Amino acid sequence: MADNNTPNFDVCANCGKGNEHESVNLKACVACKLVKYCNRDCQAAHRPQHKKACKKRASELHEEALFTQPPPKEDCPICFLPLPVISRGSTCFKTCCGKTICLGCTHAHCKLAFEGKEELGKCEFCRQIDADTDEERVDQVNELVKKNNPGAMEILARYHAFGEMGFRVDYSKSNELLLKAGELGSSEAYYNLGNAYYHGKGVERNVKKGKKYWELAAIGGNVSARNNLGATEGYAGNEQRAYRHFMIAAKAGDKECLDKVRKGFERGAVTKDDYAEALREYQKIHEETKSEMRDEAPRYQANPSLYAALCGSG
């Protein structure tokens, strides 16, 4: 049996066999990555000796991931600019092809359509004709769910949560879909699942579980979840952890968290250098995501008659 005090990553931590044995295929402990096992039986047998070290290292790895600046958001598949930091109200999920596009590209397509240069009612990306009825839209969503599209799972979860599109309210099904979407990479789904548990919406209230899913969402780059974590740490008296969360979200482009960092600087809880860094990164992100069409879109959304005025102008 391998020496438990000095783990050897080249052999099974329980039986000591290495990859030189034909039947051995070593796999790392998923939680801590400290040791490897040749099969589940060896992992189970070694668990009592390994449990304490595993839990400690897993916690360290989680903290490292939690307070690491997440990667930037994916690009819009049409204009290739990074998608806006807050997706709600600034992006559009297409149930025909499963793509998420920015509001600027939707707006540009509408302008061209009203000018007679594009066909209105077609997807901006795949050019498929938009669904005419709720039934068609639900069918499209279900087809994407079958293909493990996390965005479609979020849409279907919303239908179940709010009783939309003819669905009866079913929080259990909604949360099940959000969990699967989160596991497939959707930070927004983890954020919404965290909200459900933290506030007890459709499930028994579980603050610990709510924070767990907010943390997974924050690791994935969700600034709303990061803001919530900062607030809960602040209420708990963990000021430094709170500002670490606010700093990460501010540097990712979140205005609310930038304001909190600024207030922290004004009261001496945040250094001048940290505030300057947050402000610099915030401005950089917004420059990278800025476009004429994205800036113009909200004005047209608020006053749709502006589109009608374009008729025949082309």
MOMOMO-V353998 format. One line per field, one symbol per residue. ss: DSSP state (H for helix, E for strand, - for the rest). psi: psi as a letter, one per 30 degrees, with the letter a starting at -180 (. if undefined). A space follows every 10 residues. Layout:
# MOMOMO-V353998
ss = ???
psi = ???
This chain:
# MOMOMO-V353998
ss = ---------- EE-----E-- ------EE-- -----EE--H HHHHHHHHHH HHHHHHHHHH HHHHHH---- ----E----- -E-------- EEE------E EEHHHHHHHH HHHH------ -E------E- ---HHHHHHH HHHHHH---H HHHHHHHHHH HH-------- HHHHHHHHHH HHH---HHHH HHHHHHHHH- ------HHHH HHHHHHHHH- --HHHHHHHH HHHHH---HH HHHHHHHHHH H---HHHHHH HHHHHH---- -HHHHHHHHH HHHHHHHH-- -HHHHHHHHH HH--HHHH-- ----
psi = kljffikjff lkfefgkaff kefkjkklke efgelllfle eeeeefeeef eeeeeeeeee eeeeeegkkl lllllkfefg kkllejekff lkkjfefgkk llfeeeeeee eeeffgfljk glkfefgkkl kfleeeeeee eeeeefghje eeeeeeeeee eghlhgklki eeeeeeeeee eefggjeeee eeeeeeeefh jflkkjeeee eeeeeeeeef gjfeeeeeee eeeeefgiee eefeeeeeee ffgkeeeeee eeeeefggfk leeeeeeeee eeeeefefgk leeeefeeee efiffeeeff kff.
